[in-house]
Amino acid sequence: MKIQNIFFIFLLLIFVSGCTGGSRGGSDFGTGITQSNAGVDFDISKLPPKISLGSQFDLEVTVVNKGSYSLTPGDVLLTMSNTNQFDFNPESNSLQTVHGNNGFTNTRMLMKALDKDVEGDSNAFYFSNLNYISSTVRGEDITVPISINSCYYYNTIATLDICVAKDITSDICSSNEMKSVVNQAAPVQVSGFEQETSLVSGNTNINSNIIIFISSYGNDKFESYITDDSTGQITTSTLVNDRLDCTNTDKPRYSAIRLKSIQVGSESVIGGSEIYTYCEVSAEPNIIQLDETGAASVSCAIPLTKTYSSTRGDYSERMIITLDYLVSDSITKSLTIIGN
């Protein structure tokens, strides 16, 4: 009997582990890490310390997704910056797709991190058969930098509980206070949220004045631009298609992020041109410029619900704020060229 019990427990453990583990099959698997400013990390690896003049070498750049947003194919762009010193012929493979004559984008999806101990997917980019082509001094070794520019697209998702009340005297919740915000891991966060009012209008409409505080982290450069998809009204389905692209060079870029959407409970998503209707943006329809410290604040007067009733009364509701942006940086390492 004891052996049967042990065997049963063993089978149960296998079943439970099978349900909780395995492949992460979608970008919305789990909530990811919260309250962390982690994004995507880049590192130059497998670079030889020295090479002889005229000899070829390989360079590998490792990319690790440590944040809470899953990257789709094409979301990461790597380019070599000093191509006047190095010659190479970029080649596509199962991990990378050639972009232009000096870079690559990711071919496969890079899933987000699930928690602080489980990093997201990684990807290796290969710059193969590099050759130093700049001038040297005969008989002398020289040290030259080799630099890779990085860019990736990312989202910030922040949640909070907002008060839906007919006025600020509600006993159920407060509509005149700072709210606690939970951010999924990303290099830009909603660092604060203030609800100033909540007021009924026309019996069933509740409107609220709010201030969204935004902070960015690290030395990265954050950029955005006005997309064609963001100029109209955004629905839940079209919101997915409204994305920024590192390879886009046609649109003027701002040192800014986008306030992509706001949603209260099951109410319709506020996005696209509606952001400009309800919020004080830097540029229409949803561009929010960051100051020299990488911060910004956005004031909005938004509808919380159009179906308020005295029967239900006042209540707290979940609000979801989505920001998106491009993150750019460069990584550099030194390489010694042995003089002949």
Buried (B, 14 or more C-beta within 10 A) or exposed (E): EEEEEEEEEEEEEEEEEEEEEEEBEEBEEBBBBBEBBBBBBBEBEEBEEEBEBEEEBEBBBBBBBBBBBBBBEBBBBBBBBBEEBBEBEBEEEEBBBBBEEBBBBBBBBBBBBBBEEEBBBBBEBBBBBBBBEEEBEEEEEBEBEBBBBBBBBBBBBBBBBBBBBBEBEBEEBBBBEEBEBBBBBBBBBBBBBBBBBBBBEEEEBBBBBBBBBBBBBBEBBBBBBBBEBBBBEBEEEBBEEBBBBBEEEEEEBBBBBBBBBBBBBEBBBBBBBBBBBBBEBBBEBBBBBBEEEBBBBBBBBBBBBEEBEEEEEBBBBEBBBBBBBBBBBBBEBEBEBEEE
